[in-house]
Amino acid sequence: MPRCILFVDDEPNLLMGLQRTLRPMQADWDMQFVTSGEEALHRMSLHTFDAVVTDMRMPGMTGAELLSCIQEQSPKTVRIILSGESSRESMIRSITPAHQFLAKPCDPEQLKSVLNRTMALTELLQNDSLKTFVSHIKAIPSLPLLYQQVQNELRSADPSASRLGEIIAQDMAMTAKLLQVANSAAYGAYGQITETKRAVQLLGLDTIQAMVLSLGVFSAFDPKLLGPQEAERLWQHSVATGRYSKIIARSQGIAGADLDAYQSAGLLHDIGKLLMASADSREYRRIVDLAASTGANLCVVEHEAYGCTHAEVGAYLLGIWGLPTSIVEAVAWNHQPSDSPVTEFSPLAAVHVASAIDAQMHPDYKHLDTQIDQAFLDRLGLTGRQEFWMQLCREQPSHGWPA
């Protein structure tokens, strides 16, 4: 069944150009083109669209206002800004309602690639429960102490981009959001961004300050969502998994900036738990308690309750946000790597092993997977490496963030 995409721009010539450019996609996409936000909402009242691609600055309703309406009225629709207004102000205005930000002039192949990837994710994860979780997410909560440290740094007399990057690199919510913005096509010339310090440098302190202090893009985590003890375990396990993933990758000859994806993937691998707790805190606390008390696999209990798992929820959100594929793969399949198409050492392998190692070190993490998928390691030619990796990780502090 063709995917339905709505394009919105007040310049008729630009829409005509898009129609010509995208004509080869007619067999796969059902495309409609309108010249205003008001007309777009009317079309959406008559028809369901998988994605909307809109200009930012238009007479009457702006692109950001249109996407905000769509977020409320049709939350499962993927929302993309395509705009020649690439200023910091326009980017900031679109951060909350938009999944991705593409800058004009946009290479047609790049536009096709972004839309194809988005459509592929929706095909891969055809699950209404999953999409319902993701569609209502407006802000992912951050660890209160780290959120306060970021605020304090930004309000200091001489805020440091390097220091901000170090603080944010310990928090999955702020890391995910920064990487979303930094990997938008508006910054595409800089290549894929996988590390928070680089994202902070690229976006600039003014943009980070607006995101944190003005827009409310970040918010402090309410311990009631998971319970204080479980919330602490989630962050400690995520930070430790990022740390161990980097250690494992370095032992495999990965060096320099290439290590950043391993660290970020480890930090983000359980972000779906935070998303599920934010969407349905009481029920998700019940699920976590049930898995812990019975020894059942948490993913199995989640799937029985919701029809999806935290790994799928996290991967889906990060995927439509445009984060690098290697990170999305690590989040999606870290519990079942053999189900993935991965055939060589990558963040998925490192995160899968790192998470299991940290769980083995902490018997009180009762609902975390401690088993390493030996068949997957054999497929990658990594037979027998886990004992060496375990020794390396045991020699390091289990918590804290490496320089």
Sine and cosine of phi, psi and omega as CSV:
sin_phi,cos_phi,sin_psi,cos_psi,sin_omega,cos_omega
0.00,0.00,0.79,-0.61,-0.04,-1.00
-0.88,0.48,0.57,-0.82,0.09,-1.00
-0.99,0.16,0.64,-0.77,-0.06,-1.00
-0.98,-0.17,0.83,-0.56,-0.05,-1.00
-0.79,-0.62,0.73,-0.68,0.01,-1.00
-0.94,-0.34,0.81,-0.58,0.03,-1.00
-0.95,-0.30,0.73,-0.69,-0.07,-1.00
-0.78,-0.62,0.84,-0.54,0.05,-1.00
-0.33,-0.94,0.66,-0.75,-0.03,-1.00
-0.99,0.15,-0.01,1.00,0.03,-1.00
-0.98,-0.19,0.97,-0.26,-0.03,-1.00
-0.84,0.54,-0.60,0.80,-0.02,-1.00
-0.90,0.44,-0.61,0.79,0.02,-1.00
-0.92,0.40,-0.66,0.75,0.03,-1.00
-0.89,0.46,-0.64,0.76,0.04,-1.00
-0.89,0.45,-0.64,0.77,0.04,-1.00
-0.89,0.45,-0.66,0.76,0.04,-1.00
-0.89,0.45,-0.66,0.75,0.01,-1.00
-0.87,0.50,-0.69,0.72,0.01,-1.00
-0.91,0.42,-0.72,0.69,-0.05,-1.00
-0.88,0.47,-0.64,0.77,-0.12,-0.99
-1.00,-0.09,0.13,0.99,-0.01,-1.00
-0.83,0.56,-0.61,0.79,0.02,-1.00
-0.89,0.46,-0.26,0.97,-0.03,-1.00
-1.00,-0.04,0.07,1.00,-0.09,-1.00
-0.87,0.49,-0.49,0.87,0.00,-1.00
-0.94,0.34,-0.44,0.90,-0.06,-1.00
-0.97,-0.25,-0.44,0.90,-0.08,-1.00
-0.85,-0.53,0.68,-0.73,0.19,-0.98
-0.99,-0.12,0.97,-0.25,-0.14,-0.99
-0.95,-0.30,0.68,-0.73,0.11,-0.99
-0.80,-0.60,0.51,-0.86,-0.11,-0.99
-0.75,-0.66,0.81,-0.59,0.00,-1.00
-0.72,-0.70,0.30,-0.95,-0.14,-0.99
-0.95,-0.32,0.14,0.99,0.02,-1.00
-0.42,-0.91,0.35,-0.94,0.05,-1.00
-0.91,0.41,-0.61,0.79,0.00,-1.00
-0.88,0.47,-0.70,0.72,0.02,-1.00
-0.91,0.40,-0.58,0.81,0.03,-1.00
-0.88,0.48,-0.71,0.70,0.00,-1.00
-0.90,0.43,-0.58,0.82,0.06,-1.00
-0.90,0.44,-0.72,0.70,0.03,-1.00
-0.86,0.51,-0.64,0.77,-0.04,-1.00
-0.94,0.33,-0.38,0.93,0.08,-1.00
-0.96,0.28,-0.31,0.95,-0.03,-1.00
-0.97,-0.24,-0.30,0.95,-0.18,-0.98
-0.52,-0.86,0.51,-0.86,0.05,-1.00
-1.00,-0.08,0.78,-0.63,0.00,-1.00
-0.91,-0.42,0.63,-0.77,0.06,-1.00
-0.98,0.20,-0.50,0.86,-0.03,-1.00
-0.49,-0.87,0.53,-0.85,0.12,-0.99
-0.83,-0.56,0.77,-0.64,0.05,-1.00
-0.89,-0.45,0.90,-0.43,-0.12,-0.99
-0.78,-0.63,0.51,-0.86,0.17,-0.99
-0.93,0.37,0.33,-0.94,-0.02,-1.00
-1.00,0.04,-0.82,0.57,-0.09,-1.00
-0.99,-0.14,0.92,-0.39,0.03,-1.00
-0.65,-0.76,0.48,-0.88,0.07,-1.00
-0.87,0.49,0.59,-0.80,-0.02,-1.00
0.97,0.22,-0.90,-0.43,-0.04,-1.00
-0.98,0.20,0.82,-0.58,0.03,-1.00
-0.98,0.21,0.21,-0.98,0.04,-1.00
-0.88,0.48,-0.66,0.75,0.01,-1.00
-0.90,0.44,-0.65,0.76,0.03,-1.00
-0.91,0.41,-0.64,0.77,0.04,-1.00
-0.87,0.48,-0.74,0.67,-0.04,-1.00
-0.92,0.39,-0.52,0.86,0.07,-1.00
-0.90,0.43,-0.65,0.76,0.05,-1.00
-0.90,0.43,-0.67,0.74,-0.01,-1.00
-0.91,0.41,-0.61,0.79,0.02,-1.00
-0.85,0.52,-0.60,0.80,0.00,-1.00
-0.99,0.16,-0.67,0.74,-0.15,-0.99
-1.00,0.01,-0.50,0.86,-0.02,-1.00
-0.64,-0.77,0.92,0.38,-0.19,-0.98
-0.89,0.45,-0.32,0.95,-0.02,-1.00
-0.99,0.11,-0.12,0.99,0.01,-1.00
-0.98,0.21,0.75,-0.66,0.05,-1.00
-0.95,0.31,0.71,-0.71,-0.14,-0.99
-0.88,-0.47,0.86,-0.51,-0.09,-1.00
-0.77,-0.64,0.74,-0.67,0.11,-0.99
-1.00,-0.04,0.75,-0.67,0.13,-0.99
-0.81,-0.59,0.97,-0.25,-0.19,-0.98
-0.58,-0.81,0.55,-0.84,0.12,-0.99
-1.00,0.09,-0.17,0.99,0.03,-1.00
-1.00,0.03,1.00,0.03,-0.13,-0.99
-0.98,-0.22,0.42,0.91,0.02,-1.00
-0.94,0.33,0.28,-0.96,0.04,-1.00
-0.86,0.52,-0.62,0.78,-0.04,-1.00
-0.90,0.44,-0.69,0.73,-0.02,-1.00
-0.93,0.37,-0.63,0.78,0.04,-1.00
-0.87,0.50,-0.71,0.70,-0.04,-1.00
-0.90,0.45,-0.66,0.75,-0.02,-1.00
-0.90,0.44,-0.45,0.89,-0.07,-1.00
-0.99,-0.12,-0.05,1.00,-0.10,-0.99
-0.86,0.51,-0.73,0.69,-0.09,-1.00
-0.96,0.28,-0.78,0.63,-0.08,-1.00
-0.98,0.19,-0.35,0.94,-0.10,-1.00
-0.99,-0.13,0.60,-0.80,0.13,-0.99
-0.99,0.15,-0.62,0.79,0.00,-1.00
-0.59,-0.80,0.40,-0.92,-0.04,-1.00
-0.81,-0.59,0.91,-0.42,0.03,-1.00
-0.95,-0.32,0.66,-0.75,-0.06,-1.00
-0.98,-0.18,0.68,-0.73,0.14,-0.99
-0.99,0.17,0.53,-0.85,-0.16,0.99
-0.95,0.31,0.72,-0.70,-0.05,-1.00
-0.98,-0.20,0.80,-0.60,0.07,-1.00
-0.85,0.53,0.82,-0.58,-0.01,-1.00
-0.80,0.59,-0.60,0.80,0.01,-1.00
-0.92,0.39,-0.57,0.82,0.04,-1.00
-0.93,0.38,-0.67,0.74,0.03,-1.00
-0.88,0.47,-0.70,0.71,0.04,-1.00
-0.87,0.49,-0.66,0.75,-0.03,-1.00
-0.89,0.45,-0.71,0.70,-0.01,-1.00
-0.89,0.46,-0.72,0.69,-0.02,-1.00
-0.93,0.37,-0.65,0.76,0.02,-1.00
-0.89,0.46,-0.67,0.74,0.01,-1.00
-0.90,0.44,-0.67,0.75,0.02,-1.00
-0.90,0.44,-0.69,0.72,0.01,-1.00
-0.91,0.41,-0.59,0.80,0.01,-1.00
-0.90,0.44,-0.63,0.78,0.03,-1.00
-0.90,0.44,-0.67,0.74,0.00,-1.00
-0.92,0.39,-0.53,0.85,0.07,-1.00
-0.94,0.34,-0.69,0.72,-0.04,-1.00
-0.90,0.43,-0.62,0.79,-0.10,-1.00
-0.90,-0.44,0.86,0.51,0.02,-1.00
-0.96,0.28,1.00,0.03,-0.08,-1.00
-0.47,-0.88,0.93,-0.36,-0.06,-1.00
-0.89,0.45,-0.57,0.82,0.02,-1.00
-0.89,0.46,-0.68,0.73,0.00,-1.00
-0.88,0.47,-0.75,0.66,-0.04,-1.00
-0.90,0.43,-0.54,0.84,0.03,-1.00
-0.91,0.42,-0.68,0.73,0.07,-1.00
-0.84,0.55,-0.80,0.60,-0.13,-0.99
-0.93,0.36,-0.60,0.80,-0.14,-0.99
-0.91,0.41,-0.42,0.91,-0.05,-1.00
-0.99,-0.10,0.07,1.00,-0.04,-1.00
-0.99,0.15,0.85,-0.53,0.03,-1.00
-0.93,-0.36,-0.58,0.82,0.03,-1.00
-0.55,-0.83,0.74,-0.68,0.05,-1.00
-1.00,-0.06,0.81,-0.58,-0.08,-1.00
-0.95,0.33,0.54,-0.84,-0.02,-1.00
-0.95,-0.32,0.36,-0.93,0.06,-1.00
-0.87,0.50,0.83,-0.55,-0.13,-0.99
-0.79,0.62,-0.69,0.72,-0.04,-1.00
-0.88,0.47,-0.70,0.71,-0.02,-1.00
-0.94,0.35,-0.63,0.78,0.04,-1.00
-0.86,0.50,-0.68,0.74,0.02,-1.00
-0.92,0.39,-0.62,0.79,0.03,-1.00
-0.90,0.45,-0.63,0.78,0.05,-1.00
-0.90,0.43,-0.71,0.70,0.03,-1.00
-0.86,0.50,-0.70,0.71,-0.01,-1.00
-0.89,0.46,-0.66,0.75,0.00,-1.00
-0.90,0.44,-0.67,0.74,-0.02,-1.00
-0.93,0.37,-0.49,0.87,-0.02,-1.00
-1.00,-0.01,-0.04,1.00,-0.01,-1.00
-0.95,0.30,0.25,-0.97,-0.04,-1.00
-0.91,0.42,-0.52,0.85,-0.05,-1.00
-0.67,-0.75,0.96,0.26,-0.05,-1.00
-0.89,0.45,0.60,-0.80,-0.06,-1.00
-0.93,-0.36,0.80,-0.60,0.05,-1.00
-0.90,0.44,-0.62,0.78,0.00,-1.00
-0.90,0.43,-0.71,0.70,0.01,-1.00
-0.90,0.44,-0.67,0.74,0.03,-1.00
-0.86,0.51,-0.69,0.73,0.02,-1.00
-0.87,0.50,-0.64,0.77,0.01,-1.00
-0.91,0.41,-0.64,0.77,0.00,-1.00
-0.93,0.37,-0.75,0.66,-0.06,-1.00
-0.90,0.44,-0.52,0.85,-0.02,-1.00
-0.91,0.41,-0.13,0.99,0.05,-1.00
-0.99,-0.15,-0.01,1.00,-0.11,-0.99
-0.82,-0.57,0.84,-0.54,-0.09,-1.00
-0.92,0.39,-0.59,0.81,-0.06,-1.00
-0.93,0.38,-0.77,0.64,-0.02,-1.00
-0.92,0.38,-0.60,0.80,0.05,-1.00
-0.88,0.47,-0.73,0.68,-0.02,-1.00
-0.87,0.49,-0.69,0.72,-0.06,-1.00
-0.94,0.35,-0.66,0.75,0.03,-1.00
-0.90,0.44,-0.67,0.74,0.00,-1.00
-0.93,0.37,-0.53,0.85,0.08,-1.00
-0.86,0.51,-0.78,0.62,-0.05,-1.00
-0.93,0.38,-0.69,0.72,-0.05,-1.00
-0.91,0.41,-0.45,0.89,0.00,-1.00
-1.00,-0.07,0.12,0.99,0.09,-1.00
-0.92,0.40,0.36,-0.93,-0.04,-1.00
-0.91,0.42,-0.30,0.95,0.05,-1.00
-0.89,0.46,-0.40,0.92,0.04,-1.00
-0.90,-0.44,0.30,0.95,-0.14,-0.99
-0.87,0.49,-0.43,0.90,-0.03,-1.00
-0.90,0.43,-0.29,0.96,-0.05,-1.00
-1.00,0.02,-0.03,1.00,-0.01,-1.00
0.99,0.14,-0.02,-1.00,-0.02,-1.00
-0.94,0.35,0.72,-0.69,-0.01,-1.00
-0.96,-0.28,0.84,-0.54,-0.05,-1.00
-0.85,-0.53,0.04,1.00,-0.12,-0.99
-0.74,-0.67,0.66,-0.75,-0.15,-0.99
-0.92,0.38,-0.63,0.78,0.01,-1.00
-0.87,0.50,-0.66,0.75,0.04,-1.00
-0.91,0.42,-0.62,0.78,0.02,-1.00
-0.90,0.44,-0.68,0.73,0.01,-1.00
-0.90,0.44,-0.69,0.72,0.02,-1.00
-0.88,0.47,-0.65,0.76,-0.04,-1.00
-0.94,0.35,-0.70,0.71,-0.05,-1.00
-0.97,0.23,-0.54,0.84,0.00,-1.00
1.00,-0.03,0.47,-0.88,-0.06,-1.00
-0.89,0.45,-0.57,0.82,-0.01,-1.00
-0.89,0.46,-0.68,0.73,0.01,-1.00
-0.92,0.40,-0.70,0.72,0.01,-1.00
-0.88,0.47,-0.66,0.75,0.00,-1.00
-0.88,0.48,-0.68,0.73,0.02,-1.00
-0.91,0.42,-0.66,0.75,-0.01,-1.00
-0.89,0.46,-0.64,0.77,-0.10,-0.99
-1.00,0.08,-0.74,0.67,-0.19,-0.98
-1.00,-0.07,-0.44,0.90,-0.11,-0.99
-0.96,-0.28,-0.75,0.66,-0.18,-0.98
-1.00,0.05,-0.29,0.96,-0.06,-1.00
0.93,0.37,0.47,0.88,0.04,-1.00
-0.89,0.46,-0.58,0.81,0.07,-1.00
-0.97,-0.25,0.44,-0.90,0.07,-1.00
-0.55,-0.83,0.40,-0.92,-0.01,-1.00
-0.97,0.23,0.61,-0.79,-0.03,-1.00
-0.96,0.29,0.70,-0.71,0.10,-1.00
-1.00,-0.03,0.91,-0.41,-0.03,-1.00
-0.83,0.56,-0.37,0.93,-0.01,-1.00
-0.91,0.41,-0.35,0.94,-0.03,-1.00
-0.88,0.48,-0.64,0.77,-0.02,-1.00
-0.85,-0.53,-0.24,0.97,-0.19,-0.98
1.00,-0.05,0.64,-0.76,-0.09,-1.00
-0.81,0.59,-0.69,0.72,-0.06,-1.00
-0.93,0.38,-0.70,0.72,-0.02,-1.00
-0.93,0.36,-0.58,0.81,0.03,-1.00
-0.89,0.46,-0.69,0.72,0.02,-1.00
-0.89,0.45,-0.68,0.74,0.02,-1.00
-0.88,0.47,-0.65,0.76,-0.02,-1.00
-0.86,0.50,-0.75,0.66,-0.02,-1.00
-0.93,0.38,-0.68,0.73,-0.01,-1.00
-0.89,0.46,-0.69,0.73,0.01,-1.00
-0.91,0.42,-0.63,0.77,-0.02,-1.00
-0.92,0.39,-0.70,0.72,0.02,-1.00
-0.90,0.43,-0.69,0.73,0.00,-1.00
-0.90,0.44,-0.64,0.77,0.01,-1.00
-0.90,0.43,-0.63,0.78,0.08,-1.00
-0.89,0.45,-0.67,0.75,0.00,-1.00
-0.90,0.43,-0.75,0.66,-0.03,-1.00
-0.93,0.38,-0.57,0.82,0.04,-1.00
-0.87,0.50,-0.65,0.76,0.01,-1.00
-0.92,0.39,-0.65,0.76,0.03,-1.00
-0.89,0.46,-0.72,0.70,0.00,-1.00
-0.89,0.45,-0.69,0.72,0.00,-1.00
-0.89,0.46,-0.66,0.75,0.00,-1.00
-0.89,0.45,-0.59,0.81,0.00,-1.00
-0.93,0.37,-0.32,0.95,0.02,-1.00
-1.00,-0.10,0.18,0.98,0.06,-1.00
1.00,-0.02,0.09,1.00,0.07,-1.00
-0.97,0.25,0.68,-0.73,-0.09,-1.00
-0.59,-0.81,0.22,-0.98,0.11,-0.99
0.87,0.49,-0.60,-0.80,-0.06,-1.00
-0.91,0.42,-0.35,0.94,0.01,-1.00
-0.90,0.43,-0.35,0.94,0.02,-1.00
-0.95,0.30,-0.36,0.93,-0.11,-0.99
-0.87,0.50,-0.64,0.77,-0.03,-1.00
-0.89,0.45,-0.56,0.83,-0.01,-1.00
-0.93,0.38,-0.69,0.72,-0.01,-1.00
-0.91,0.41,-0.72,0.69,-0.02,-1.00
-0.92,0.40,-0.64,0.77,0.02,-1.00
-0.88,0.47,-0.64,0.77,0.03,-1.00
-0.90,0.43,-0.68,0.74,0.02,-1.00
-0.88,0.47,-0.63,0.78,-0.14,-0.99
-1.00,-0.03,-0.05,1.00,-0.21,-0.98
-0.89,0.46,-0.44,0.90,0.00,-1.00
-0.94,-0.35,0.37,0.93,-0.05,-1.00
-0.89,0.46,-0.42,0.91,0.03,-1.00
-0.87,0.49,-0.50,0.87,0.06,-1.00
-0.89,0.45,-0.67,0.74,0.02,-1.00
-0.91,0.42,-0.63,0.78,0.02,-1.00
-0.91,0.41,-0.70,0.71,0.01,-1.00
-0.90,0.43,-0.66,0.75,0.02,-1.00
-0.91,0.42,-0.61,0.79,0.01,-1.00
-0.92,0.39,-0.56,0.83,-0.04,-1.00
-0.99,0.17,-0.54,0.84,-0.11,-0.99
-0.43,-0.90,0.96,0.28,-0.21,-0.98
-0.90,0.44,-0.70,0.71,-0.07,-1.00
-0.90,0.43,-0.73,0.68,-0.02,-1.00
-0.92,0.38,-0.61,0.79,-0.03,-1.00
-0.94,0.33,-0.57,0.82,0.09,-1.00
-0.88,0.47,-0.62,0.78,0.04,-1.00
-0.89,0.46,-0.67,0.75,0.00,-1.00
-0.90,0.43,-0.71,0.70,0.01,-1.00
-0.89,0.45,-0.69,0.73,0.02,-1.00
-0.89,0.45,-0.64,0.77,0.00,-1.00
-0.90,0.43,-0.70,0.71,0.01,-1.00
-0.89,0.45,-0.66,0.75,-0.03,-1.00
-0.93,0.37,-0.65,0.76,-0.08,-1.00
-0.97,0.22,-0.47,0.88,-0.05,-1.00
-0.98,-0.20,-0.23,0.97,-0.07,-1.00
0.98,0.21,0.18,0.98,0.01,-1.00
-0.95,0.30,0.45,-0.89,0.06,-1.00
-0.92,0.39,0.80,-0.60,-0.07,-1.00
-0.86,0.51,-0.65,0.76,-0.01,-1.00
-0.88,0.47,-0.60,0.80,0.02,-1.00
-0.91,0.41,-0.70,0.72,0.00,-1.00
-0.91,0.42,-0.66,0.75,0.04,-1.00
-0.87,0.50,-0.71,0.71,-0.05,-1.00
-0.91,0.41,-0.61,0.79,0.03,-1.00
-0.90,0.43,-0.57,0.82,-0.05,-1.00
-0.99,0.11,-0.63,0.78,-0.16,-0.99
-0.89,-0.46,-0.30,0.96,-0.10,-1.00
0.99,0.12,0.15,0.99,0.05,-1.00
-0.40,-0.92,0.22,-0.98,-0.02,-1.00
-0.89,-0.45,0.24,-0.97,0.01,-1.00
-0.89,0.45,-0.49,0.87,0.02,-1.00
-0.90,0.43,-0.68,0.73,0.01,-1.00
-0.93,0.37,-0.66,0.75,0.00,-1.00
-0.88,0.48,-0.74,0.67,0.00,-1.00
-0.89,0.46,-0.70,0.71,-0.03,-1.00
-0.91,0.42,-0.63,0.78,-0.02,-1.00
-0.89,0.45,-0.73,0.68,-0.01,-1.00
-0.90,0.44,-0.75,0.66,-0.02,-1.00
-0.90,0.44,-0.53,0.85,0.02,-1.00
-0.93,0.38,-0.74,0.67,0.00,-1.00
-0.96,0.28,-0.28,0.96,0.13,-0.99
-0.98,0.19,-0.16,0.99,0.07,-1.00
1.00,0.09,0.35,0.94,0.06,-1.00
-0.93,0.36,0.40,-0.92,-0.04,-1.00
-0.80,0.60,0.61,-0.79,-0.07,-1.00
-0.84,0.55,-0.62,0.78,-0.05,-1.00
-0.88,0.47,-0.56,0.83,0.03,-1.00
-0.96,0.29,-0.69,0.72,0.01,-1.00
-0.87,0.49,-0.67,0.74,0.03,-1.00
-0.87,0.49,-0.67,0.74,-0.02,-1.00
-0.90,0.43,-0.61,0.79,0.03,-1.00
-0.95,0.33,-0.69,0.72,-0.10,-1.00
-0.91,0.42,-0.67,0.74,-0.18,-0.98
-0.88,-0.47,0.30,0.95,-0.10,-0.99
-0.90,0.43,-0.40,0.92,0.04,-1.00
-1.00,0.03,-0.45,0.89,-0.04,-1.00
-0.71,-0.71,0.92,0.40,-0.10,-0.99
-0.89,0.45,-0.44,0.90,0.01,-1.00
-0.91,0.42,-0.36,0.93,0.03,-1.00
-0.98,0.19,-0.18,0.98,-0.06,-1.00
-0.99,0.11,0.28,-0.96,0.09,-1.00
-1.00,0.08,0.06,1.00,-0.10,-1.00
-0.93,0.37,0.72,-0.69,-0.04,-1.00
-0.81,-0.58,0.10,0.99,0.04,-1.00
-0.58,-0.81,0.25,-0.97,-0.03,-1.00
-0.85,0.52,0.74,-0.67,-0.07,-1.00
-0.38,-0.92,0.02,-1.00,0.07,-1.00
-0.81,0.58,-0.51,0.86,0.02,-1.00
-0.85,0.52,-0.76,0.65,-0.02,-1.00
-0.88,0.47,-0.71,0.70,-0.04,-1.00
-0.91,0.42,-0.68,0.73,-0.03,-1.00
-0.93,0.37,-0.68,0.74,0.02,-1.00
-0.84,0.54,-0.75,0.66,-0.03,-1.00
-0.94,0.33,-0.67,0.74,-0.04,-1.00
-0.88,0.47,-0.68,0.74,0.00,-1.00
-0.90,0.44,-0.69,0.73,0.01,-1.00
-0.90,0.43,-0.65,0.76,0.01,-1.00
-0.89,0.46,-0.71,0.71,0.00,-1.00
-0.90,0.43,-0.62,0.78,0.03,-1.00
-0.90,0.43,-0.63,0.78,0.03,-1.00
-0.91,0.42,-0.53,0.85,0.00,-1.00
-0.96,0.26,-0.29,0.96,-0.08,-1.00
-0.79,-0.62,1.00,0.01,-0.03,-1.00
-0.85,0.53,-0.37,0.93,0.00,-1.00
-0.97,0.24,-0.15,0.99,0.10,-1.00
-0.99,0.12,0.92,0.38,-0.24,-0.97
-0.92,0.40,-0.50,0.87,-0.08,-1.00
-0.99,-0.11,0.11,0.99,0.02,-1.00
-1.00,-0.02,0.54,-0.84,0.02,-1.00
-0.94,0.34,0.80,-0.61,0.06,-1.00
-0.96,-0.29,-0.15,0.99,-0.06,-1.00
-1.00,0.07,0.70,-0.72,0.09,-1.00
-0.99,-0.14,0.73,-0.68,-0.04,-1.00
-0.97,0.25,1.00,-0.08,-0.06,-1.00
-0.91,0.42,-0.60,0.80,0.00,-1.00
-0.88,0.47,-0.60,0.80,0.03,-1.00
-0.92,0.40,-0.70,0.71,0.02,-1.00
-0.90,0.43,-0.61,0.79,0.06,-1.00
-0.88,0.48,-0.66,0.75,0.00,-1.00
-0.88,0.48,-0.53,0.85,-0.02,-1.00
-1.00,0.00,0.02,1.00,-0.04,-1.00
0.96,0.28,0.51,0.86,-0.07,-1.00
-0.90,-0.43,0.44,0.90,-0.01,-1.00
-0.84,0.54,0.77,-0.64,0.08,-1.00
1.00,0.09,-0.02,1.00,-0.05,-1.00
-0.98,0.19,-0.36,0.93,-0.14,-0.99
-0.90,0.44,-0.54,0.84,0.02,-1.00
-0.92,0.40,-0.64,0.77,0.06,-1.00
-0.90,0.44,-0.69,0.72,0.01,-1.00
-0.90,0.43,-0.63,0.77,0.02,-1.00
-0.87,0.49,-0.67,0.74,0.01,-1.00
-0.90,0.45,-0.69,0.72,0.02,-1.00
-0.86,0.51,-0.70,0.71,-0.06,-1.00
-0.94,0.33,-0.59,0.81,0.01,-1.00
-0.91,0.41,-0.40,0.92,0.00,-1.00
-0.98,0.20,-0.16,0.99,-0.03,-1.00
-0.96,-0.28,0.45,-0.89,0.13,-0.99
-0.86,0.51,0.60,-0.80,-0.09,-1.00
-0.97,0.25,-0.39,0.92,-0.03,-1.00
-0.78,-0.62,0.31,-0.95,-0.08,-1.00
0.94,-0.33,0.21,-0.98,-0.11,-0.99
-0.85,-0.53,0.78,-0.62,-0.05,-1.00
-0.96,0.29,0.43,-0.90,0.05,-1.00
-0.97,0.26,0.00,0.00,0.00,0.00
